[in-house]
């Protein structure tokens, strides 16, 4: 039996890595970060410690580039025993700024698909992350006009959706 799709009136979308590319920028920054810290620690230990710090900091900083940068700085201080040079801290901060300034690269056929769907459905974007960063990416994407409603939340929970 085929489902009755005529009852669907609203379609919701996430943003990062659903509408546009996001995760590869984090992976690239992680690689550069590991290259910087390899004199202090093996690469796999750097990655493991960074993940631990990021998870521990989620309740304090939330998601996004700024939270990621703060976790990288904390990891660098931890793994260097507090001896990380200021120029390396500055470089970590520059990597974050570079990531925040990256162009928004839409995933294949996103604009076409949203344009087609908008004719028959109300489109909603519900995404989580840093408010300013998500607003910046949305503006750069030129997709705002295709959505009936846009919600940027700190965490996706039933009460937020």
LOTISE-219967 format. One record per residue: residue number from 0; x, y negated, z negated of N, C-alpha, C, O in turn. Coordinates in nm, 2 decimals. Each point is the difference from the previous one (the first is absolute). Example, Ala and Ser with C-alpha at 12.3 -4.5 7.8 and 13.67 -1.06 7.14 Angstrom:
0/1.32/0.57/-0.78/-0.09/-0.12/0.00/0.09/-0.12/0.00/0.10/0.00/-0.07
1/-0.14/-0.11/0.14/0.09/-0.11/0.00/-0.08/-0.11/-0.08/0.05/-0.11/-0.01
***
This chain:
0/0.08/0.12/0.00/-0.08/-0.12/0.00/0.09/-0.12/0.00/0.09/-0.02/-0.08
1/-0.12/-0.07/0.17/0.08/-0.13/0.01/-0.05/-0.10/-0.10/-0.12/-0.01/-0.02
2/0.21/-0.06/-0.05/-0.04/-0.10/-0.09/-0.07/-0.12/0.07/0.04/-0.03/0.11
3/-0.13/-0.03/-0.18/-0.07/-0.12/0.06/0.08/-0.13/-0.03/0.00/-0.05/-0.11
4/0.07/0.01/0.21/0.09/-0.12/-0.02/-0.07/-0.13/0.01/0.05/-0.10/-0.03
5/-0.18/0.11/0.06/-0.08/-0.13/0.01/-0.02/-0.06/-0.14/-0.04/-0.12/-0.01
6/0.05/0.20/-0.09/-0.02/-0.06/-0.14/0.12/-0.08/-0.04/-0.01/-0.07/-0.10
7/0.13/0.08/0.17/0.11/-0.08/-0.04/-0.01/-0.14/0.04/-0.03/-0.03/0.12
8/0.04/-0.07/-0.21/-0.02/-0.14/0.03/0.13/-0.08/-0.03/0.02/-0.10/0.06
9/0.06/0.15/-0.14/0.12/-0.07/-0.05/0.12/0.10/0.01/-0.01/0.11/-0.03
10/0.12/-0.16/0.08/0.13/0.07/0.01/0.10/-0.08/-0.08/0.03/-0.11/0.03
11/0.04/0.18/-0.12/0.11/-0.07/-0.08/0.13/0.05/0.05/0.02/0.11/0.04
12/0.08/-0.21/-0.05/0.13/0.03/0.04/0.10/-0.05/-0.11/-0.02/-0.10/-0.06
13/0.13/0.18/0.05/0.11/-0.05/-0.08/0.08/-0.08/0.10/-0.03/-0.01/0.12
14/0.14/-0.06/-0.17/0.08/-0.08/0.09/0.13/0.06/0.03/0.03/0.04/0.11
15/0.06/-0.03/-0.21/0.14/0.04/0.02/0.00/0.15/0.05/-0.06/0.09/-0.06
16/0.13/-0.07/0.17/0.02/0.13/0.06/-0.13/0.06/0.05/-0.01/0.12/0.04
17/-0.10/-0.20/-0.04/-0.13/0.04/0.07/-0.02/-0.09/0.12/-0.04/0.05/0.11
18/0.06/-0.18/-0.14/-0.02/-0.10/0.11/0.13/-0.05/0.05/0.02/-0.02/0.12
19/0.08/0.01/-0.21/0.13/-0.05/0.05/0.11/0.08/-0.08/-0.02/0.07/-0.10
20/0.14/-0.08/0.16/0.12/0.08/-0.05/0.05/-0.07/-0.13/0.00/-0.12/-0.01
21/0.03/0.20/-0.09/0.04/-0.06/-0.13/0.11/0.09/-0.06/0.11/-0.05/-0.03
22/-0.14/0.18/0.01/0.09/0.09/-0.07/0.15/0.00/0.05/0.09/0.00/-0.08
23/-0.07/0.00/0.21/0.14/0.00/0.05/0.08/-0.11/-0.04/0.12/0.01/-0.02
24/-0.18/-0.13/-0.01/0.08/-0.11/-0.05/0.05/0.03/-0.14/0.11/-0.04/-0.04
25/-0.19/0.10/-0.04/0.04/0.04/-0.14/0.12/0.11/0.01/0.10/-0.01/-0.07
26/-0.12/0.10/0.16/0.11/0.10/0.02/0.13/-0.06/0.04/0.11/0.04/-0.04
27/-0.12/-0.13/0.13/0.12/-0.07/0.05/0.07/-0.08/-0.11/0.12/0.01/-0.02
28/-0.20/-0.08/-0.07/0.06/-0.07/-0.11/0.06/0.10/-0.10/0.10/-0.03/-0.06
29/-0.17/0.14/0.04/0.06/0.11/-0.09/0.13/0.05/0.05/0.10/0.01/-0.08
30/-0.08/0.01/0.21/0.12/0.04/0.06/0.11/-0.10/-0.03/0.11/0.04/-0.03
31/-0.14/-0.17/0.06/0.10/-0.10/-0.02/0.04/-0.01/-0.15/0.11/-0.02/-0.04
32/-0.21/0.04/-0.05/0.02/-0.01/-0.14/0.09/0.12/-0.04/0.10/-0.02/-0.08
33/-0.12/0.14/0.13/0.08/0.11/-0.04/0.15/-0.02/0.05/0.09/0.03/-0.06
34/-0.08/-0.09/0.18/0.13/-0.03/0.05/0.08/-0.09/-0.09/0.12/0.02/-0.03
35/-0.19/-0.12/-0.03/0.06/-0.10/-0.09/0.04/0.07/-0.13/0.11/-0.03/-0.05
36/-0.19/0.13/0.00/0.03/0.05/-0.13/0.08/0.13/0.00/0.03/0.06/-0.10
37/0.00/-0.01/0.22/0.08/0.13/0.00/0.13/0.00/-0.07/0.04/0.10/-0.05
38/0.03/-0.22/0.04/0.12/0.00/-0.09/-0.03/0.03/-0.14/0.09/0.04/-0.08
39/-0.21/-0.05/0.03/-0.04/0.02/-0.14/-0.05/0.14/-0.02/0.00/0.05/-0.12
40/-0.06/0.01/0.22/-0.08/0.12/-0.03/-0.03/0.07/0.14/-0.01/-0.06/0.10
41/-0.01/0.19/-0.11/-0.04/0.07/0.13/-0.14/-0.04/0.04/-0.08/-0.04/-0.08
42/0.07/0.04/0.21/-0.13/-0.05/0.07/-0.12/0.07/-0.06/-0.10/-0.07/-0.02
43/0.09/0.20/0.00/-0.12/0.06/-0.05/-0.03/-0.04/-0.14/-0.12/-0.01/-0.03
44/0.22/-0.03/-0.05/-0.03/-0.05/-0.13/-0.05/-0.14/0.00/-0.09/-0.04/-0.08
45/0.14/-0.04/0.18/-0.06/-0.13/0.02/-0.14/0.00/0.03/-0.09/-0.07/-0.06
46/0.05/0.16/0.16/-0.14/0.01/0.04/-0.09/0.05/-0.11/-0.11/-0.05/-0.02
47/0.16/0.15/-0.05/-0.08/0.05/-0.12/-0.02/-0.10/-0.10/-0.11/-0.02/-0.05
48/0.21/-0.06/0.01/-0.01/-0.10/-0.10/-0.09/-0.11/0.04/-0.08/-0.05/-0.07
49/0.09/0.01/0.20/-0.08/-0.11/0.05/-0.15/0.04/0.00/-0.09/-0.08/-0.05
50/0.06/0.20/0.09/-0.14/0.05/-0.01/-0.05/0.00/-0.14/-0.11/-0.04/-0.03
51/0.19/0.09/-0.07/-0.04/0.00/-0.14/-0.03/-0.14/-0.05/-0.10/-0.03/-0.06
52/0.19/-0.07/0.10/-0.02/-0.14/-0.04/-0.13/-0.06/0.06/-0.08/-0.06/-0.06
53/0.06/0.09/0.19/-0.12/-0.05/0.07/-0.12/0.05/-0.07/-0.10/-0.08/-0.02
54/0.09/0.21/-0.01/-0.12/0.06/-0.06/-0.02/-0.06/-0.14/-0.11/-0.04/-0.03
55/0.22/0.02/-0.04/-0.01/-0.06/-0.14/-0.05/-0.14/0.01/-0.07/-0.05/-0.09
56/0.10/-0.02/0.20/-0.03/-0.14/0.01/-0.14/-0.03/0.06/-0.04/-0.12/0.01
57/-0.02/0.22/0.05/-0.13/-0.02/0.07/-0.10/-0.08/-0.09/-0.06/-0.09/0.05
58/0.05/0.13/-0.17/-0.10/-0.07/-0.09/0.04/-0.15/-0.02/-0.09/-0.08/-0.03
59/0.22/0.05/0.04/0.04/-0.14/-0.03/0.00/-0.08/0.13/-0.05/-0.12/0.00
60/0.10/0.17/0.11/0.02/-0.07/0.12/-0.10/0.03/0.11/-0.01/-0.08/0.10
61/-0.05/0.19/-0.10/-0.09/0.04/0.11/0.08/0.05/0.11/0.10/0.07/-0.01
62/-0.16/-0.09/0.13/0.06/0.05/0.13/0.05/-0.11/0.08/-0.03/-0.12/-0.02
63/0.11/0.15/0.12/0.05/-0.10/0.10/0.15/-0.03/-0.01/0.07/0.06/-0.08
64/-0.03/-0.15/0.16/0.14/-0.03/0.02/0.06/-0.06/-0.12/0.11/0.04/-0.05
65/-0.18/-0.13/-0.02/0.06/-0.07/-0.11/0.02/0.10/-0.12/0.10/0.00/-0.07
66/-0.20/0.09/0.05/0.02/0.11/-0.10/0.11/0.09/0.03/0.08/0.04/-0.08
67/-0.06/-0.01/0.21/0.10/0.09/0.05/0.14/-0.07/-0.03/0.09/0.07/-0.04
68/-0.08/-0.20/0.07/0.13/-0.07/-0.02/0.03/0.00/-0.15/0.12/0.02/-0.03
69/-0.21/-0.05/-0.05/0.02/0.00/-0.15/0.05/0.14/-0.05/0.09/0.01/-0.08
70/-0.15/0.09/0.14/0.04/0.14/-0.04/0.14/0.03/0.06/0.08/0.07/-0.07
71/-0.05/-0.12/0.18/0.14/0.02/0.06/0.10/-0.07/-0.09/0.11/0.06/-0.03
72/-0.14/-0.18/-0.01/0.10/-0.07/-0.09/0.01/0.07/-0.13/0.12/0.01/-0.05
73/-0.23/0.03/-0.01/0.01/0.08/-0.13/0.09/0.13/0.02/0.08/0.03/-0.09
74/-0.10/0.04/0.20/0.07/0.12/0.03/0.15/-0.03/0.02/0.08/0.07/-0.06
75/-0.05/-0.18/0.13/0.14/-0.04/0.02/0.07/-0.03/-0.13/0.11/0.04/-0.03
76/-0.18/-0.11/-0.06/0.06/-0.03/-0.13/0.02/0.12/-0.08/0.10/0.02/-0.06
77/-0.20/0.07/0.06/0.01/0.13/-0.08/0.11/0.08/0.05/0.09/0.05/-0.08
78/-0.08/-0.02/0.21/0.10/0.09/0.06/0.14/-0.06/0.00/0.10/0.08/0.00
79/-0.09/-0.21/-0.01/0.14/-0.06/-0.01/0.04/-0.02/-0.14/0.11/-0.05/-0.03
80/-0.19/0.09/-0.06/0.03/-0.03/-0.14/0.00/-0.15/-0.03/0.08/-0.04/-0.09
81/-0.15/-0.03/0.16/-0.01/-0.15/-0.02/0.11/-0.08/0.06/0.02/-0.11/-0.02
82/0.06/0.18/0.11/0.12/-0.07/0.06/-0.03/-0.04/0.15/0.10/-0.04/0.06
83/-0.22/0.06/-0.02/-0.03/-0.03/0.14/0.04/-0.15/0.03/-0.05/-0.09/-0.07
84/0.13/0.06/0.17/0.03/-0.14/0.03/-0.12/-0.08/0.04/-0.10/0.05/0.06
85/0.10/-0.18/-0.10/-0.11/-0.09/0.04/-0.03/0.00/0.15/-0.11/-0.01/0.04
86/0.22/0.02/0.04/-0.02/0.00/0.15/-0.08/0.12/0.04/-0.07/-0.01/0.11
87/0.08/0.12/-0.18/-0.09/0.12/0.04/-0.14/-0.03/-0.04/-0.09/0.04/0.07
88/0.07/-0.10/-0.18/-0.14/-0.03/-0.05/-0.06/-0.10/0.11/-0.12/0.02/0.04
89/0.20/-0.11/0.00/-0.05/-0.10/0.10/-0.03/0.07/0.13/-0.10/-0.03/0.06
90/0.18/0.13/-0.02/-0.03/0.07/0.12/-0.13/0.08/-0.01/-0.07/0.01/0.10
91/0.05/0.05/-0.21/-0.13/0.07/-0.02/-0.12/-0.09/0.01/-0.10/0.03/0.06
92/0.11/-0.15/-0.11/-0.10/-0.10/0.01/-0.02/-0.04/0.14/-0.11/-0.02/0.05
93/0.22/0.00/0.03/-0.01/-0.03/0.14/-0.06/0.11/0.08/-0.08/-0.03/0.09
94/0.10/0.15/-0.13/-0.06/0.11/0.07/-0.15/-0.01/-0.02/-0.08/0.03/0.10
95/0.03/-0.06/-0.22/-0.14/-0.02/-0.02/-0.06/-0.11/0.08/-0.11/0.01/0.06
96/0.18/-0.12/-0.05/-0.05/-0.12/0.08/-0.01/0.04/0.15/-0.09/-0.03/0.07
97/0.20/0.10/-0.03/-0.01/0.05/0.14/-0.12/0.09/0.03/-0.06/-0.01/0.10
98/0.03/0.10/-0.20/-0.11/0.09/0.02/-0.13/-0.08/0.00/-0.09/0.03/0.07
99/0.08/-0.13/-0.16/-0.12/-0.09/0.00/-0.02/-0.08/0.13/-0.11/-0.03/0.03
100/0.22/0.01/0.04/-0.01/-0.08/0.12/-0.01/0.08/0.13/0.00/-0.05/0.11
101/-0.01/0.18/-0.13/0.00/0.09/0.12/-0.13/-0.03/0.08/-0.10/-0.03/-0.06
102/0.11/0.04/0.19/-0.12/-0.01/0.08/-0.10/0.11/-0.03/0.04/0.11/-0.04
103/-0.17/-0.13/0.06/-0.09/0.11/-0.02/-0.02/0.07/0.14/-0.04/-0.06/0.10
104/0.07/0.19/-0.11/-0.01/0.08/0.12/-0.12/0.09/-0.01/-0.01/0.09/-0.08
105/-0.09/-0.12/0.16/-0.13/0.08/0.00/0.03/0.14/0.05/0.08/0.02/0.09
106/-0.15/0.08/-0.15/0.01/0.13/0.04/-0.07/0.01/0.14/-0.09/-0.08/0.03
107/0.12/0.18/0.04/-0.05/0.02/0.14/-0.16/-0.01/0.01/-0.06/0.07/-0.08
108/0.01/-0.15/0.16/-0.14/-0.01/0.03/-0.09/-0.05/-0.11/-0.12/0.01/0.00
109/0.18/-0.07/-0.11/-0.07/-0.05/-0.11/-0.10/-0.11/0.04/-0.12/0.01/-0.03
110/0.17/-0.11/0.10/-0.08/-0.11/0.03/-0.12/0.04/0.10/-0.11/-0.04/-0.02
111/0.14/0.13/0.11/-0.10/0.05/0.09/-0.10/0.07/-0.07/-0.12/-0.02/0.02
112/0.16/0.11/-0.11/-0.09/0.09/-0.08/-0.09/-0.09/-0.09/-0.13/0.02/0.00
113/0.18/-0.11/-0.07/-0.08/-0.09/-0.09/-0.09/-0.08/0.08/-0.12/-0.02/-0.04
114/0.16/-0.03/0.16/-0.09/-0.08/0.08/-0.12/0.08/0.05/-0.11/-0.05/0.00
115/0.14/0.17/0.04/-0.11/0.09/0.04/-0.10/0.03/-0.11/-0.12/0.00/0.01
116/0.18/0.04/-0.13/-0.08/0.03/-0.11/-0.09/-0.12/-0.05/-0.11/0.02/-0.05
117/0.17/-0.13/0.06/-0.07/-0.12/-0.05/-0.14/-0.02/0.06/-0.09/-0.07/-0.06
118/0.08/0.12/0.18/-0.13/-0.02/0.07/-0.11/0.08/-0.06/-0.12/-0.04/0.01
119/0.15/0.15/-0.08/-0.10/0.09/-0.06/0.00/0.01/-0.15/-0.09/0.06/-0.06
120/0.20/-0.10/0.00/0.01/0.02/-0.15/0.05/-0.13/-0.07/0.06/-0.09/0.07
121/-0.08/0.09/-0.19/0.06/-0.11/-0.09/0.13/0.06/-0.04/0.01/0.10/-0.06
122/0.10/-0.18/0.09/0.13/0.05/-0.04/0.05/-0.07/-0.12/-0.01/-0.12/-0.02
123/0.07/0.20/-0.07/0.04/-0.05/-0.13/0.15/0.04/-0.02/0.03/0.12/0.03
124/0.05/-0.21/-0.08/0.14/0.04/-0.03/0.01/0.00/-0.16/-0.03/-0.10/-0.06
125/0.07/0.21/0.01/0.03/0.00/-0.15/0.14/0.06/-0.01/0.03/0.11/0.03
126/0.06/-0.20/-0.07/0.14/0.04/-0.01/0.06/-0.05/-0.14/-0.06/-0.09/-0.06
127/0.16/0.16/0.02/0.06/-0.04/-0.13/0.14/-0.06/0.02/0.06/0.02/0.11
128/-0.01/-0.09/-0.20/0.13/-0.05/0.00/0.00/-0.14/-0.05/-0.09/-0.06/-0.05
129/0.21/0.00/0.08/0.02/-0.14/-0.04/-0.09/-0.09/0.08/0.00/0.01/0.13
130/-0.08/-0.10/-0.19/-0.09/-0.08/0.07/0.06/-0.09/0.11/-0.04/0.00/0.11
131/0.15/-0.07/-0.15/0.06/-0.09/0.10/0.06/0.08/0.12/-0.01/-0.04/0.11
132/0.07/0.15/-0.14/0.06/0.08/0.11/-0.11/0.06/0.09/0.02/0.00/0.12
133/-0.12/0.05/-0.18/-0.11/0.06/0.08/-0.07/-0.11/0.09/-0.04/0.02/0.11
134/0.02/-0.14/-0.17/-0.06/-0.11/0.07/0.09/-0.04/0.11/-0.05/-0.03/0.11
135/0.18/0.02/-0.13/0.09/-0.03/0.10/0.00/0.10/0.12/-0.01/-0.04/0.12
136/0.01/0.17/-0.15/-0.01/0.10/0.10/-0.13/-0.01/0.08/0.00/0.02/0.12
137/-0.11/-0.04/-0.19/-0.13/-0.01/0.07/0.00/-0.12/0.09/-0.05/0.01/0.12
138/0.11/-0.12/-0.16/0.00/-0.12/0.09/0.09/0.03/0.12/-0.04/-0.03/0.11
139/0.15/0.09/-0.13/0.09/0.03/0.11/-0.06/0.10/0.10/0.04/0.01/0.11
140/-0.12/0.08/-0.17/-0.06/0.10/0.09/-0.11/-0.05/0.09/-0.02/0.07/0.11
141/-0.04/-0.18/-0.13/-0.10/-0.06/0.08/-0.13/0.09/0.00/-0.07/0.00/0.10
142/0.05/0.08/-0.21/-0.11/0.09/0.00/-0.12/-0.05/-0.09/-0.11/0.06/0.01
143/0.13/-0.17/-0.08/-0.10/-0.05/-0.10/-0.14/-0.01/0.06/-0.10/0.04/-0.06
144/0.09/-0.09/0.18/-0.13/-0.03/0.06/-0.08/0.13/0.03/-0.12/0.00/0.03
145/0.19/0.11/-0.03/-0.07/0.13/0.04/-0.07/0.06/-0.13/-0.07/0.10/0.02
146/0.10/-0.15/-0.13/-0.06/0.06/-0.13/-0.11/-0.09/-0.05/0.01/-0.12/-0.01
147/-0.11/0.19/-0.04/-0.11/-0.07/-0.07/0.04/-0.04/-0.13/-0.04/-0.11/-0.05
148/0.12/0.19/-0.02/0.05/-0.03/-0.14/0.14/0.06/-0.01/0.03/0.10/0.05
149/0.05/-0.18/-0.13/0.14/0.04/-0.03/0.01/-0.01/-0.15/-0.03/-0.10/-0.06
150/0.08/0.21/0.00/0.03/0.01/-0.14/0.14/0.05/-0.03/0.04/0.10/0.05
151/0.04/-0.18/-0.12/0.13/0.04/-0.04/-0.01/0.02/-0.15/-0.02/-0.09/-0.08
152/0.05/0.22/0.04/-0.01/0.04/-0.14/0.13/0.04/-0.06/0.09/0.04/0.08
153/-0.08/-0.05/-0.21/0.13/0.05/-0.06/0.01/0.15/-0.01/0.11/0.06/0.00
154/-0.23/0.01/0.00/0.00/0.14/0.00/-0.14/0.04/0.06/-0.10/-0.06/-0.02
155/0.11/0.17/0.10/-0.13/0.05/0.06/-0.06/0.10/-0.10/0.04/0.11/-0.02
156/-0.16/-0.16/-0.03/-0.08/0.08/-0.09/-0.14/-0.01/0.05/-0.04/-0.10/0.07
157/-0.05/0.19/-0.11/-0.14/-0.01/0.04/-0.06/-0.13/-0.02/-0.08/-0.05/0.08
158/0.11/-0.01/-0.20/-0.06/-0.13/-0.03/0.05/-0.11/0.08/-0.07/-0.11/0.01
159/0.18/0.12/0.06/0.05/-0.10/0.09/-0.05/0.01/0.14/0.01/-0.09/0.08
160/-0.06/0.21/-0.04/-0.04/0.02/0.14/-0.15/-0.01/0.02/-0.04/0.01/0.11
***
